[in-house]
Amino acid sequence: MSKHEEFNNAIVSAKIPILILDNKWHRIFGRMNPTDEIKKLEAELSELLKRQGKLVNENKELKKIKSNLMSEIVLNIDGVDNRDNDENVDKKLNDNKRLINDVNEKLDNNEEELKDLPREIDGINKKLMIATMDLCYERLQSNTTQIEEIAEWVKGIRVELKKNLVRKQDMELYNAELYSYMHDIFGPVVMELFDMKYVPTIHKAPELKTPEKKDESAREGKKEE
């Protein structure tokens, strides 16, 4: 048996709920639109279910009518016995019998149709399942492709991020070292003048202090002791 045959056999024997009555099935289409085929099958299935419900309710009403007609026949038979074959009673009996025959015929037709409807409903429901699964797997495959592309992009960004972090730290250390050399060479007075001009436009590692500030911090520490 081929895989295709195995698949078809499994689909035929699969037991699934009526999809259009399942709220989770409707939620599948919260972020994607159903295909025209799905819409068509949904409409067909809806009509079959409506027809089935209509026949079931109709049969209930017909059985009530039949029961009432049977009760009237029993009463009219008693009337015939008591009134020596009254013609009106006899006519009523015949009418009721005719109506019962009509009801029985209608019930038989409905029951025959009701026997076929579950098979039709299951067939359309299976087709709807296949159409739904095809759409869902198409979306899953599309999403998987995008997920892999995004994962590669993130991987590349992480590499670039690590490189840039190393560059950032190296440049901050270089700025601090360069500033320290400048301070030692030119002295605090000259540096203070140039700081007023350039410091707002350059970036230094925030944890590093100028030599002058280091000296002030040391003096404050000694005072506290």
C-alpha positions as CSV (number, residue, x, y, z in Angstrom):
1,M,0.0,0.0,0.0
2,S,1.4,3.4,-1.0
3,K,1.7,6.3,1.4
4,H,-1.1,8.1,-0.5
5,E,-3.4,5.2,0.0
6,E,-2.5,5.0,3.7
7,F,-3.2,8.7,4.0
8,N,-6.6,8.4,2.3
9,N,-7.6,5.4,4.4
10,A,-6.6,7.2,7.6
11,I,-8.6,10.3,6.6
12,V,-11.7,8.2,5.9
13,S,-11.5,6.4,9.3
14,A,-10.6,9.6,11.3
15,K,-13.1,10.8,13.8
16,I,-13.2,14.6,13.9
17,P,-15.8,17.0,15.3
18,I,-18.1,19.1,13.1
19,L,-15.6,21.8,12.4
20,I,-17.9,24.8,11.9
21,L,-19.4,24.0,15.4
22,D,-15.9,24.2,17.0
23,N,-14.9,27.6,18.3
24,K,-11.2,26.7,18.0
25,W,-11.6,26.0,14.3
26,H,-13.0,29.6,13.8
27,R,-10.0,30.9,15.9
28,I,-7.6,29.4,13.3
29,F,-8.7,32.2,11.0
30,G,-8.0,35.0,13.5
31,R,-4.8,35.9,11.8
32,M,-5.2,34.5,8.3
33,N,-8.1,34.5,5.8
34,P,-9.9,31.3,4.8
35,T,-9.6,30.3,1.1
36,D,-12.5,30.4,-1.3
37,E,-12.7,26.6,-1.1
38,I,-12.9,26.7,2.7
39,K,-15.7,29.3,2.5
40,K,-17.6,27.1,0.0
41,L,-17.3,24.0,2.1
42,E,-18.3,25.8,5.3
43,A,-21.4,27.1,3.6
44,E,-22.3,23.6,2.3
45,L,-21.8,22.0,5.7
46,S,-23.9,24.7,7.3
47,E,-26.8,24.0,5.0
48,L,-26.6,20.3,5.6
49,L,-26.7,20.8,9.4
50,K,-29.6,23.2,9.0
51,R,-31.4,20.6,6.9
52,Q,-30.7,17.9,9.5
53,G,-32.0,20.1,12.3
54,K,-35.1,21.0,10.4
55,L,-35.9,17.4,9.6
56,V,-35.4,16.3,13.2
57,N,-37.7,19.1,14.5
58,E,-40.2,18.4,11.7
59,N,-40.4,14.7,12.7
60,K,-41.0,15.7,16.3
61,E,-44.0,17.8,15.2
62,L,-45.3,15.0,12.9
63,K,-45.1,12.5,15.6
64,K,-47.2,14.8,17.9
65,I,-49.7,15.3,15.1
66,K,-49.9,11.5,14.5
67,S,-50.4,10.9,18.2
68,N,-53.2,13.4,18.3
69,L,-54.8,11.9,15.2
70,M,-54.6,8.4,16.8
71,S,-56.3,9.8,20.0
72,E,-59.1,11.3,17.9
73,I,-59.6,7.9,16.1
74,V,-60.0,6.1,19.4
75,L,-62.5,8.7,20.5
76,N,-64.4,8.6,17.2
77,I,-64.5,4.8,17.3
78,D,-66.2,5.1,20.7
79,G,-68.6,7.6,19.1
80,V,-69.5,5.2,16.3
81,D,-70.4,2.5,18.8
82,N,-72.6,4.8,20.8
83,R,-74.4,6.5,17.9
84,D,-75.0,3.8,15.4
85,N,-72.5,4.7,12.7
86,D,-73.0,8.4,12.6
87,E,-71.9,9.6,9.1
88,N,-70.0,12.6,10.5
89,V,-68.0,10.4,12.8
90,D,-67.3,7.9,10.1
91,K,-66.0,10.7,7.8
92,K,-63.8,12.0,10.6
93,L,-62.4,8.6,11.1
94,N,-61.6,8.3,7.4
95,D,-60.0,11.8,7.3
96,N,-57.9,11.0,10.3
97,K,-56.7,7.7,8.8
98,R,-55.8,9.5,5.6
99,L,-53.9,12.2,7.5
100,I,-52.1,9.5,9.5
101,N,-51.0,7.9,6.2
102,D,-49.8,11.2,4.9
103,V,-47.9,11.8,8.2
104,N,-46.4,8.3,8.0
105,E,-45.3,8.8,4.4
106,K,-43.7,12.2,5.4
107,L,-42.0,10.6,8.4
108,D,-40.6,7.8,6.2
109,N,-39.2,10.2,3.7
110,N,-37.6,12.3,6.4
111,E,-36.1,9.3,8.1
112,E,-34.7,8.1,4.8
113,E,-33.1,11.5,4.3
114,L,-31.9,11.6,7.9
115,K,-30.1,8.3,7.3
116,D,-28.1,9.8,4.4
117,L,-27.3,13.2,5.9
118,P,-24.7,12.0,8.5
119,R,-22.7,10.5,5.6
120,E,-23.0,13.7,3.5
121,I,-22.1,15.8,6.6
122,D,-19.1,13.7,7.4
123,G,-17.9,13.8,3.7
124,I,-18.1,17.6,3.5
125,N,-16.5,17.9,7.0
126,K,-13.6,15.7,5.9
127,K,-13.1,17.9,2.8
128,L,-13.2,21.0,5.0
129,M,-10.6,19.4,7.3
130,I,-8.2,18.7,4.4
131,A,-8.6,22.2,3.0
132,T,-8.0,23.7,6.5
133,M,-5.0,21.5,7.1
134,D,-3.5,22.4,3.7
135,L,-3.9,26.1,4.6
136,C,-2.5,25.7,8.1
137,Y,0.6,23.7,6.9
138,E,1.2,26.3,4.2
139,R,1.3,29.0,6.9
140,L,3.4,26.8,9.2
141,Q,6.0,26.3,6.4
142,S,6.0,30.0,5.5
143,N,6.4,31.0,9.2
144,T,9.2,28.4,9.6
145,T,11.1,29.9,6.7
146,Q,10.8,33.4,8.2
147,I,11.7,32.1,11.7
148,E,14.9,30.7,10.2
149,E,15.7,33.9,8.4
150,I,15.1,36.0,11.5
151,A,17.2,33.5,13.6
152,E,20.1,34.0,11.1
153,W,19.7,37.8,11.3
154,V,19.7,37.7,15.1
155,K,22.8,35.5,15.1
156,G,24.6,38.0,12.8
157,I,23.4,41.0,15.0
158,R,24.7,39.3,18.1
159,V,28.2,38.8,16.5
160,E,28.2,42.5,15.5
161,L,27.0,43.5,18.9
162,K,29.8,41.7,20.6
163,K,32.4,43.2,18.2
164,N,31.0,46.7,18.8
165,L,30.9,46.3,22.6
166,V,34.6,45.3,22.5
167,R,35.4,48.3,20.3
168,K,33.4,50.6,22.6
169,Q,35.3,49.4,25.7
170,D,38.6,49.7,23.9
171,M,37.9,53.3,22.7
172,E,36.7,54.3,26.2
173,L,39.9,53.0,27.8
174,Y,42.0,54.7,25.1
175,N,40.1,58.0,25.8
176,A,40.9,57.7,29.5
177,E,44.5,56.9,28.9
178,L,44.9,59.7,26.3
179,Y,43.3,62.2,28.7
180,S,45.6,61.1,31.5
181,Y,48.7,61.6,29.3
182,M,47.5,65.1,28.3
183,H,46.8,66.0,31.9
184,D,50.3,64.9,32.9
185,I,52.0,66.8,30.0
186,F,50.1,70.0,30.0
187,G,49.0,70.3,33.6
188,P,45.6,70.9,35.3
189,V,45.4,74.6,34.5
190,V,45.8,74.2,30.7
191,M,43.6,71.1,30.8
192,E,40.8,72.9,32.6
193,L,40.8,75.6,29.8
194,F,40.5,72.9,27.1
195,D,38.0,70.9,29.1
196,M,35.7,74.0,29.0
197,K,35.9,73.9,25.2
198,Y,36.0,70.2,24.3
199,V,34.7,68.0,27.2
200,P,31.0,68.4,26.3
201,T,31.7,67.0,22.8
202,I,33.8,64.0,23.8
203,H,33.1,60.7,25.6
204,K,35.1,59.4,28.4
205,A,34.5,56.2,30.4
206,P,32.2,57.4,33.2
207,E,34.0,55.4,36.0
208,L,37.3,57.2,35.2
209,K,38.2,60.4,36.9
210,T,40.7,63.1,35.9
211,P,44.0,63.1,38.0
212,E,42.8,66.3,39.7
213,K,39.6,64.8,40.8
214,K,41.5,61.7,42.0
215,D,43.6,63.9,44.2
216,E,40.5,65.7,45.5
217,S,38.9,62.4,46.3
218,A,42.0,61.2,48.1
219,R,42.2,64.4,50.2
220,E,38.5,64.1,51.1
221,G,39.1,60.5,52.2
222,K,42.0,61.5,54.5
223,K,39.8,64.3,56.1
224,E,37.1,61.8,56.9
225,E,39.7,59.6,58.6
